[in-house]
Amino acid sequence: MTVCATASTTLPLPAEEPVVGNYFVAAYPPFSVWNPDDVSAFESALSEWSSTTPLGVYVHVPFCQKKCDYCYYLSYIGQKPEVVDRYIDSVVREMVLYAERPAVNGRPISFVYFGGGTPSTLTSSQVRRLGNGLRSALAWDAVEEVTFECAPRSVRRDFLETLFEIGVTRLSMGVQSFDNILLKLNGRIHLAEDVRRAYREIQQTGFDWVNLDLMVGLIGETRAQWRDSVRQMIELSPDSVTIYQTEIPYNTQLYSDLKTNRLPGAVASWAEKRERLSYAFGKLNGAGYTVVNAYAAVKDPARHRFRYQDYLWHGHDMLGLGVASFGYLGGVHYQNAATLESYESAVAEGFLPVKRAYRLSDYDQLVREFILQLKLGGLNPTDFRNKFGVDILEVFGTQLKTLAAARLLTYSASSVLLTNEGLLQVDRLLPLFYNAQYQEVRYT
């Protein structure tokens, strides 16, 4: 791969994060540059790409009891059982269509992730149909991790037993806060007591790994409220804790409320959110947890590895199943049709429901893996030299020097490591490494 090394000067640091817009970087290049014209590139990858690298599956379950005010994911509220049943059939059929393609046929599945929406709004019989249907299309014999997201009020014993039955190894529950006033202000429907009840049920079922989520900087949150939520989380002592910094993406209720001056509370600054996140990581570390990336702390890092992140962020493949879901295969990003009608219609006619895609150049793939692996806190330049045939210390010389001067990372021939301060704001720093053509474009 031929790339141009940057000069060894320094650059201005990225501007302070905006109040509105997406902050968390999930994909590179940005979603806004994906387009229908590149769908043919994805079709080619399905026919031509041959790989023994790990293959994962993401399953989007787009149903909720209520949409949270900060949520920008596609979801549908209060759908009838027959609508959900039809959707499950479509997802299974989509998996069958993929299993027929050369790039997928016969490849073992390394991880499966059921996300939403709220997957736990499904009934036990629906979960069983979905899980068994996917298994029949492509074997899970070698699966290393099966994650299922749930919400506190929808957790019940028979449902948990069904998840255990279909092979779920990691249960992830969205707590967000233990303060009932904050939960209501931000559009959550559960209360702190629902969390404690659900967690007791989960513990009795015997999952290998239970993760609980918090959100720092919810609308109206004070430092005292945040610190009390951290304390209560540590008292529950889950296997891992994931913490996200609250954003105000454009297509959310929070954004609408902000525009009309109807926000129910104050918006914490990014500096304040980082200070609160730092406090939480410090307390978790003192309680025996290890911070393993920019968002999570784990009790036993050797046992619990977040395989879906590790594999995807190291350039391996992931099929995205379901409406609006996105995936990555053979150096091509893709995203499915964004309405139930268009998604289900395509699958019913025997077509993959892909709406847009993006073929990454070799350099795009280098940048993508570099910035995503920075979220892990560090990376090894030798790995990039072996895979891409370039020295990232030269390719990104200017950017690395800039961040090192600001004490946000350190680098040498054997490592690039974010400092604690750098890790707390890694998503803000990642655009510094973007190719020039993607620097000023909207993320979504």
VMD Tcl script that draws the C-alpha trace (Angstrom):
set ca {
  {0.00 0.00 0.00}
  {1.33 3.42 -0.95}
  {0.67 6.29 1.42}
  {2.23 9.66 2.01}
  {4.00 10.27 5.31}
  {3.01 13.46 7.10}
  {5.44 16.18 8.01}
  {6.73 16.22 11.58}
  {5.02 19.48 12.54}
  {2.01 19.77 14.84}
  {-1.66 20.46 14.21}
  {-4.35 22.30 16.15}
  {-6.21 19.97 18.49}
  {-9.78 19.17 17.47}
  {-12.28 21.72 18.69}
  {-14.23 21.11 21.87}
  {-17.10 18.73 21.19}
  {-20.32 20.36 19.95}
  {-23.43 20.40 22.09}
  {-25.41 18.56 19.40}
  {-24.51 15.85 16.90}
  {-22.97 12.41 17.18}
  {-19.89 12.05 19.37}
  {-19.31 8.29 19.58}
  {-17.43 7.07 16.48}
  {-18.82 3.70 15.40}
  {-17.60 3.61 11.80}
  {-15.08 5.10 9.41}
  {-15.49 6.62 6.87}
  {-18.55 8.43 8.30}
  {-22.01 7.07 7.55}
  {-22.92 10.17 5.55}
  {-20.59 9.17 2.68}
  {-22.02 5.67 2.30}
  {-24.13 5.55 -0.86}
  {-26.37 3.31 -3.04}
  {-23.80 3.29 -5.85}
  {-21.44 1.12 -3.77}
  {-23.97 -1.62 -3.10}
  {-22.48 -3.44 -6.11}
  {-19.13 -3.44 -4.29}
  {-20.75 -5.25 -1.40}
  {-22.31 -7.77 -3.77}
  {-18.86 -8.37 -5.26}
  {-17.36 -8.90 -1.81}
  {-20.02 -11.52 -1.06}
  {-19.12 -13.37 -4.25}
  {-15.35 -12.95 -4.26}
  {-14.16 -12.46 -0.69}
  {-12.59 -15.55 0.81}
  {-11.39 -15.42 4.38}
  {-10.73 -17.52 7.44}
  {-10.88 -14.48 9.74}
  {-13.57 -14.30 12.44}
  {-17.11 -13.63 11.25}
  {-19.67 -12.09 13.57}
  {-23.39 -11.40 13.35}
  {-25.27 -8.36 14.64}
  {-29.06 -8.75 14.90}
  {-31.12 -5.57 15.17}
  {-34.35 -5.98 17.15}
  {-36.08 -2.63 16.56}
  {-38.95 -2.83 19.05}
  {-39.37 -0.83 22.27}
  {-41.98 -0.03 24.87}
  {-40.92 3.63 24.68}
  {-38.16 5.51 22.89}
  {-35.67 7.13 25.27}
  {-35.14 10.85 24.75}
  {-31.45 10.47 23.83}
  {-31.88 7.45 21.51}
  {-31.18 7.84 17.78}
  {-31.45 4.16 16.79}
  {-34.35 3.08 14.60}
  {-37.11 1.58 16.72}
  {-40.84 0.98 16.67}
  {-43.12 1.37 19.67}
  {-45.96 -0.96 20.68}
  {-46.04 -3.26 17.65}
  {-48.56 -6.11 17.47}
  {-47.23 -9.68 17.96}
  {-47.85 -10.56 14.32}
  {-45.66 -7.64 13.21}
  {-42.82 -8.88 15.41}
  {-43.30 -12.47 14.23}
  {-43.11 -11.39 10.60}
  {-39.94 -9.43 11.32}
  {-38.29 -12.44 12.99}
  {-39.10 -14.56 9.95}
  {-37.49 -11.90 7.73}
  {-34.31 -11.79 9.81}
  {-33.96 -15.57 9.67}
  {-34.59 -15.51 5.91}
  {-31.93 -12.81 5.53}
  {-29.43 -15.05 7.32}
  {-30.34 -17.89 4.95}
  {-29.66 -15.60 1.98}
  {-26.22 -14.77 3.37}
  {-25.41 -18.40 4.09}
  {-25.78 -19.10 0.37}
  {-23.06 -16.60 -0.61}
  {-19.43 -17.74 -1.14}
  {-18.01 -15.22 1.34}
  {-20.23 -16.56 4.14}
  {-21.07 -20.17 3.29}
  {-19.40 -22.59 5.69}
  {-17.64 -19.92 7.77}
  {-17.94 -20.42 11.53}
  {-19.60 -17.69 13.58}
  {-17.31 -16.19 16.22}
  {-19.76 -13.84 17.93}
  {-23.44 -12.89 17.85}
  {-24.86 -9.64 19.22}
  {-28.60 -9.00 19.68}
  {-29.11 -5.24 19.97}
  {-31.93 -2.78 19.60}
  {-34.29 -1.31 20.20}
  {-35.01 -3.50 23.16}
  {-34.49 -7.18 22.32}
  {-35.98 -8.20 25.67}
  {-39.40 -7.00 24.53}
  {-39.60 -10.27 22.56}
  {-41.47 -13.18 24.07}
  {-39.66 -16.39 25.00}
  {-41.14 -18.19 22.01}
  {-40.05 -15.39 19.67}
  {-36.50 -15.48 21.03}
  {-36.42 -19.24 20.59}
  {-37.63 -18.97 16.99}
  {-35.08 -16.27 16.22}
  {-32.12 -18.02 17.84}
  {-32.90 -21.47 16.46}
  {-33.62 -20.04 13.02}
  {-30.26 -18.28 12.86}
  {-28.46 -21.39 14.10}
  {-30.07 -23.51 11.41}
  {-28.81 -21.13 8.72}
  {-25.20 -20.92 9.92}
  {-23.55 -23.01 12.64}
  {-22.72 -21.45 16.01}
  {-20.52 -24.36 17.10}
  {-17.41 -22.18 17.36}
  {-19.12 -19.12 18.83}
  {-17.07 -17.37 21.52}
  {-19.59 -14.78 22.68}
  {-23.35 -14.30 22.33}
  {-24.56 -10.96 23.71}
  {-28.18 -10.01 24.36}
  {-29.30 -6.53 25.41}
  {-32.18 -6.14 27.85}
  {-34.07 -3.46 29.74}
  {-34.86 -3.83 33.46}
  {-38.66 -3.96 33.30}
  {-38.71 -6.60 30.55}
  {-36.47 -9.03 32.45}
  {-38.36 -12.08 33.71}
  {-37.30 -15.56 34.76}
  {-38.74 -17.62 31.88}
  {-37.25 -15.21 29.37}
  {-33.80 -15.42 30.95}
  {-33.97 -19.20 30.92}
  {-34.77 -19.08 27.20}
  {-31.75 -16.86 26.56}
  {-29.57 -19.32 28.44}
  {-31.09 -22.15 26.40}
  {-30.23 -20.58 23.01}
  {-26.63 -19.98 24.07}
  {-26.43 -16.38 25.31}
  {-23.17 -15.96 27.23}
  {-23.22 -12.22 27.92}
  {-26.26 -10.33 29.14}
  {-26.09 -6.54 28.96}
  {-28.67 -4.43 30.79}
  {-29.16 -0.70 30.39}
  {-29.32 0.91 33.84}
  {-28.14 4.43 32.88}
  {-28.76 5.83 36.38}
  {-30.00 4.79 39.81}
  {-31.74 8.13 40.30}
  {-35.46 7.84 39.54}
  {-35.88 11.55 38.87}
  {-33.11 11.50 36.26}
  {-34.48 8.36 34.65}
  {-37.86 10.02 34.18}
  {-36.33 13.29 32.93}
  {-34.47 11.40 30.19}
  {-37.38 9.28 29.03}
  {-36.55 5.96 30.69}
  {-39.49 3.87 31.89}
  {-37.73 1.84 34.58}
  {-36.91 2.75 38.17}
  {-33.92 1.88 40.33}
  {-35.94 -0.82 42.09}
  {-36.61 -2.45 38.69}
  {-32.85 -2.68 38.17}
  {-32.27 -4.41 41.47}
  {-35.12 -6.87 40.92}
  {-33.94 -7.68 37.37}
  {-30.35 -8.10 38.50}
  {-31.37 -10.61 41.17}
  {-33.24 -12.62 38.52}
  {-30.23 -12.48 36.17}
  {-27.82 -13.66 38.86}
  {-29.99 -16.67 39.63}
  {-30.00 -17.75 35.98}
  {-26.23 -18.23 35.83}
  {-24.97 -16.33 32.80}
  {-21.22 -16.40 32.30}
  {-21.03 -12.62 32.00}
  {-23.36 -9.83 33.10}
  {-22.68 -6.27 31.97}
  {-24.52 -3.21 33.26}
  {-24.58 0.15 31.45}
  {-24.47 3.66 32.88}
  {-24.75 7.00 31.08}
  {-22.78 9.94 32.38}
  {-24.12 13.44 31.89}
  {-27.81 12.68 31.57}
  {-29.94 15.82 31.26}
  {-30.25 17.40 34.70}
  {-27.61 15.18 36.34}
  {-25.52 16.60 39.19}
  {-22.15 15.36 40.40}
  {-23.75 14.05 43.56}
  {-26.33 12.05 41.61}
  {-23.63 10.60 39.36}
  {-21.43 9.59 42.25}
  {-24.35 7.91 43.98}
  {-25.11 5.91 40.81}
  {-21.46 4.80 40.66}
  {-21.63 3.75 44.31}
  {-24.79 1.70 43.76}
  {-23.33 0.09 40.65}
  {-20.25 -1.04 42.55}
  {-22.49 -2.45 45.28}
  {-24.23 -4.65 42.68}
  {-20.78 -5.80 41.50}
  {-21.52 -6.94 37.91}
  {-18.81 -8.62 35.84}
  {-18.35 -5.44 33.81}
  {-19.63 -1.88 33.69}
  {-19.97 0.08 30.46}
  {-20.28 3.86 30.62}
  {-21.37 6.08 27.74}
  {-21.18 9.86 27.64}
  {-24.59 11.36 26.85}
  {-24.91 12.85 23.36}
  {-27.65 14.92 21.73}
  {-27.84 13.48 18.20}
  {-29.97 15.30 15.67}
  {-32.80 12.78 15.34}
  {-33.67 12.55 19.04}
  {-36.25 13.99 21.40}
  {-33.43 15.74 23.27}
  {-32.46 17.63 20.12}
  {-36.06 18.66 19.51}
  {-36.37 19.82 23.13}
  {-33.09 21.75 22.88}
  {-34.23 23.58 19.74}
  {-37.50 24.60 21.37}
  {-35.95 25.49 24.75}
  {-37.86 22.69 26.49}
  {-35.01 20.62 27.92}
  {-36.05 19.51 31.42}
  {-32.62 20.15 32.92}
  {-29.08 21.39 32.39}
  {-26.69 19.94 29.79}
  {-23.32 19.03 31.30}
  {-20.26 20.24 29.41}
  {-17.96 17.68 27.81}
  {-15.23 18.62 30.28}
  {-17.65 17.91 33.13}
  {-18.71 14.58 31.61}
  {-15.07 13.56 31.28}
  {-14.42 14.51 34.91}
  {-17.35 12.36 36.03}
  {-16.24 9.48 33.82}
  {-12.74 9.73 35.30}
  {-14.25 9.60 38.79}
  {-16.21 6.47 37.90}
  {-13.22 4.68 36.38}
  {-11.18 5.55 39.48}
  {-13.82 4.13 41.81}
  {-14.22 1.00 39.68}
  {-10.47 0.50 39.63}
  {-10.41 0.78 43.41}
  {-13.15 -1.88 43.57}
  {-11.06 -4.38 41.61}
  {-12.09 -3.58 38.04}
  {-9.71 -2.99 35.13}
  {-10.47 -0.33 32.52}
  {-10.17 -2.15 29.18}
  {-11.26 0.52 26.72}
  {-12.66 4.04 26.61}
  {-16.04 2.88 27.87}
  {-15.75 -0.22 30.01}
  {-14.24 -1.70 33.15}
  {-14.10 -5.47 33.70}
  {-13.44 -7.62 36.76}
  {-11.57 -10.35 34.85}
  {-10.07 -9.06 31.57}
  {-8.56 -12.45 30.70}
  {-11.98 -14.09 30.82}
  {-14.24 -11.36 29.49}
  {-12.87 -9.85 26.29}
  {-15.68 -7.99 24.42}
  {-15.06 -10.16 21.37}
  {-17.50 -8.29 19.19}
  {-15.42 -5.12 19.64}
  {-12.04 -6.80 19.40}
  {-12.84 -8.57 16.16}
  {-14.68 -5.73 14.44}
  {-12.12 -3.12 15.44}
  {-9.30 -5.31 14.11}
  {-10.82 -5.46 10.64}
  {-12.72 -8.72 10.81}
  {-16.15 -9.24 9.26}
  {-19.63 -8.75 10.72}
  {-22.99 -9.36 9.07}
  {-25.65 -6.85 10.07}
  {-29.11 -8.42 10.07}
  {-32.39 -6.55 10.34}
  {-33.85 -3.20 9.41}
  {-31.28 -0.35 9.22}
  {-28.56 -2.66 10.55}
  {-25.02 -2.11 9.32}
  {-22.12 -4.49 8.79}
  {-18.65 -4.86 7.33}
  {-17.30 -7.53 5.00}
  {-14.24 -7.77 2.79}
  {-13.34 -4.09 3.17}
  {-16.88 -2.87 2.42}
  {-19.30 -1.15 4.81}
  {-23.01 -1.61 4.21}
  {-26.36 -0.70 5.73}
  {-29.80 -2.23 5.28}
  {-33.05 -0.59 4.21}
  {-34.33 1.77 6.88}
  {-38.05 0.94 7.01}
  {-39.79 -2.29 7.98}
  {-41.73 -2.27 4.71}
  {-38.70 -1.92 2.41}
  {-36.60 -4.32 4.45}
  {-39.20 -7.09 4.62}
  {-40.22 -6.65 0.99}
  {-36.66 -7.14 -0.26}
  {-36.11 -10.24 1.84}
  {-39.46 -11.72 0.80}
  {-38.43 -11.36 -2.85}
  {-35.14 -13.15 -2.20}
  {-32.89 -10.08 -2.26}
  {-30.49 -8.85 0.39}
  {-32.05 -5.63 1.74}
  {-28.93 -3.46 1.39}
  {-29.62 0.26 0.97}
  {-26.15 1.78 0.83}
  {-22.52 0.77 1.10}
  {-18.95 2.04 0.95}
  {-15.88 0.34 -0.47}
  {-12.85 1.29 1.61}
  {-9.52 1.85 -0.06}
  {-6.47 0.19 1.45}
  {-5.67 3.49 3.16}
  {-9.24 3.82 4.45}
  {-8.93 0.36 6.01}
  {-5.67 1.36 7.68}
  {-7.23 4.52 9.15}
  {-10.37 2.65 10.20}
  {-8.50 0.01 12.17}
  {-6.09 2.54 13.65}
  {-8.77 4.85 15.05}
  {-11.00 2.04 16.30}
  {-8.13 0.32 18.07}
  {-7.22 3.59 19.77}
  {-10.53 3.14 21.62}
  {-8.89 0.13 23.29}
  {-6.37 2.51 24.82}
  {-3.44 1.54 22.66}
  {-2.06 -0.51 19.79}
  {1.13 -2.05 18.42}
  {2.68 -0.44 15.32}
  {4.21 -3.80 14.37}
  {0.74 -5.24 13.83}
  {0.00 -2.52 11.27}
  {3.35 -2.96 9.59}
  {2.71 -6.68 9.21}
  {-0.83 -6.20 7.91}
  {-0.57 -3.06 5.80}
  {3.15 -2.84 5.03}
  {3.53 0.71 6.39}
  {4.93 2.43 9.46}
  {2.05 4.18 11.20}
  {4.54 6.32 13.14}
  {5.42 7.88 9.81}
  {1.94 7.86 8.28}
  {0.46 9.59 11.32}
  {3.61 11.37 12.47}
  {2.09 14.82 12.67}
  {-1.02 13.70 14.52}
  {0.92 11.59 17.00}
  {3.34 14.41 17.71}
  {0.41 16.79 18.25}
  {-1.31 14.52 20.76}
  {1.94 13.65 22.51}
  {2.70 17.35 22.96}
  {-0.73 17.74 24.58}
  {0.02 14.75 26.85}
  {-2.89 12.80 25.42}
  {-0.78 9.86 24.24}
  {2.73 8.44 24.13}
  {4.28 6.52 21.26}
  {7.35 4.50 20.36}
  {8.36 1.81 17.90}
  {6.56 -0.77 20.04}
  {3.39 1.02 21.15}
  {0.93 3.87 20.79}
  {-0.76 4.42 24.16}
  {-3.38 6.95 25.16}
  {-2.91 8.62 28.51}
  {-5.81 8.55 30.96}
  {-6.83 12.02 29.79}
  {-6.63 10.92 26.15}
  {-8.75 7.83 26.75}
  {-11.52 9.91 28.35}
  {-11.91 11.96 25.15}
  {-10.77 9.52 22.48}
  {-13.82 10.01 20.24}
  {-13.09 13.73 20.11}
  {-9.51 13.01 18.96}
  {-10.21 10.41 16.27}
  {-11.14 12.86 13.46}
  {-7.58 14.17 13.66}
  {-6.57 10.99 11.82}
  {-9.32 11.12 9.17}
  {-8.42 11.42 5.52}
  {-8.81 15.05 4.39}
  {-11.95 14.32 2.36}
  {-13.82 13.19 5.48}
  {-12.65 15.88 7.88}
  {-15.58 18.29 7.66}
  {-18.43 16.02 6.59}
  {-21.41 15.30 8.83}
  {-21.03 11.98 10.65}
  {-24.50 10.58 9.93}
}
mol new
graphics top color blue
foreach p $ca { graphics top sphere $p radius 0.5 }
foreach p [lrange $ca 0 end-1] q [lrange $ca 1 end] { graphics top cylinder $p $q radius 0.2 }
display resetview
